Amino acid sequence: MKINIKKYGIIAILLTVIFLAGTITTSSGVFASSPQQLYEQVWKLINSKYVDYTNNHQDWKRWKNKYDKVIKTDEDAYIAIQTMLASLNDPYTKFLDPKEFAEETSSIKGSLKGIGVQIGLRDGKLLIIAPIEDTPGEKAGLLAEDEILEIDGQSTKGITIDKAADRIRGEEGTCVKLLIKRKNQPNKEYVIKRAEIELKSVSTKIPENTKLDDCVGYIRLSSFISKNATTEFEQALNLYKNKKGYIIDLRSNPGGLLSNAILISDMFLDGGIIVSTVDRDGYKETTRATRKYVTDKPIVILINKGSASASEIFSGAMKDNKRALLVGENTFGKGLVQEVNKLMGGSGANITIQKYLTPNGTDINKKGIAPDVTVELTEDNIKNKDDVQLKKANELLVKMINREAVASK
């Protein structure tokens, strides 16, 4: 199986908070030896790899020598690079200084410090994509699509994701104050204490007030970020080897390692396409399942508006190959691939280099994936801990199990 990843990839640029970016691959890059060469290296990467060959309808050559007489220090280079990349109008193509790049790398190892939410920009608004399970952000009550109006009393109007992350992050044990706007509710201020967050990807704990049939195995996959996600997922399957079907809960899963999405898809697919990527020149690369699947038991996948990128790769592969039934709400719609390039002095650049397509050739960017069965989770459902989506998934999966039992007789 060919995996479009050289070392590691992440969907989120994980600073102290996590924000949604896109499925990411990495490149070690060529080290520069001066601030000016660092700037030139990033210019060349965009010129040769950026997914939009028009570079946001501009002549990219205008940036090549723009700061030749200005860049003297590393900080000069950082500012010049950030200004140059901002012209692309792509919040996911970005420069990371050494501290930010180190934090991003540490997230792959399975832990980070912050409040545990994914943030992103949509139509100029700073939104929470999803809180990470069992983190300060989730425990405080933050929800997907909450708009962050202020951070510690400062407006987020016109803010970049980088600056927002920089304001939210801080020392473990300190607090951050967020003013949140939620649909049909008055604005509310949240004071949240920062903590070290363990990025455990898989849980088999069934949510409160929900009883599943004995024949059903429940696997909650909260992210594809950690390098341990695939191993944790396979262990959960082994735990449930005597079950007759599985509910895989991808709700509010922002994505993560492209390799994890491919490997977990491969556990269920007997051949077929998992995902395709298309670069700036229209070159299409297709990844197929290896026919070495782990189980052919019935599957129901839970999705919602916080399910993104690698979650959409997995759920799209399962849906298009008719391997699973999708239940819940339309997904986020993040179909871009970023490459992480390691640069001089420990800094890095994340560059959008491809878009991805589901097995049927569908571009889901900004559109998302529609469930086969739509079930909305209301504020009252959340307040009363009435997981109507999970209940529906259980009901449908039991019917699938029973149909399969009858067909096998």
TAKA-V883967 format. One record per backbone hydrogen bond with DSSP energy under -1.0 kcal/mol. CO is the residue of the C=O (numbers start at 0). NH is the residue of the N-H. If there is no record, write none. Layout:
co = {CO/CO}
nh = {NH/NH}
//
This chain:
co = {2/10/10/11/12/16/17/18/22/24/26/33/34/35/36/37/38/39/40/41/42/43/44/45/51/53/58/59/64/66/66/72/73/74/75/76/77/78/79/80/81/84/85/89/93/95/96/97/98/99/100/101/102/105/106/107/109/111/113/114/115/116/117/118/119/121/124/125/126/127/129/134/135/136/137/142/145/146/148/149/150/153/155/159/160/161/162/163/164/170/173/175/176/177/178/178/179/180/181/187/189/191/193/194/196/197/200/202/206/212/214/214/216/218/219/223/225/227/228/229/230/231/232/233/234/235/237/239/244/245/246/247/248/249/252/254/256/257/258/259/260/261/264/264/266/266/268/271/274/275/276/277/278/282/284/286/286/297/298/299/300/301/302/303/306/307/308/309/310/311/312/313/314/315/316/317/317/318/324/325/325/326/327/332/334/335/336/336/337/338/339/340/342/343/346/347/348/349/350/351/353/354/356/357/361/363/363/368/372/377/378/379/380/381/385/386/387/388/389/390/391/392/393/394/395/396/397/398/399/400/401/402/403/405}
nh = {4/20/21/13/14/14/118/12/337/339/341/37/38/39/40/41/42/43/44/45/46/47/48/49/54/57/61/62/67/69/70/76/77/78/79/80/81/82/83/84/85/87/88/92/349/347/100/101/102/103/104/105/106/110/109/226/198/196/194/136/131/17/128/19/126/124/121/147/119/144/117/138/139/141/140/145/127/180/155/178/153/150/158/163/164/165/166/167/168/173/193/191/151/189/148/149/187/146/184/179/177/175/172/113/111/199/221/219/209/215/243/244/246/248/202/256/228/231/232/233/234/235/236/237/238/239/240/242/216/299/218/301/220/252/307/223/260/261/262/263/264/265/267/268/293/294/270/288/286/356/284/354/281/278/276/273/274/245/324/247/326/249/328/306/331/310/312/313/314/315/316/317/318/319/320/322/323/321/300/371/372/302/374/365/355/22/352/353/24/350/26/348/345/346/342/95/340/93/338/50/336/277/275/360/357/366/367/330/327/381/382/383/385/384/387/390/391/392/393/394/395/396/397/398/399/400/401/402/403/404/405/406/407/408}
//
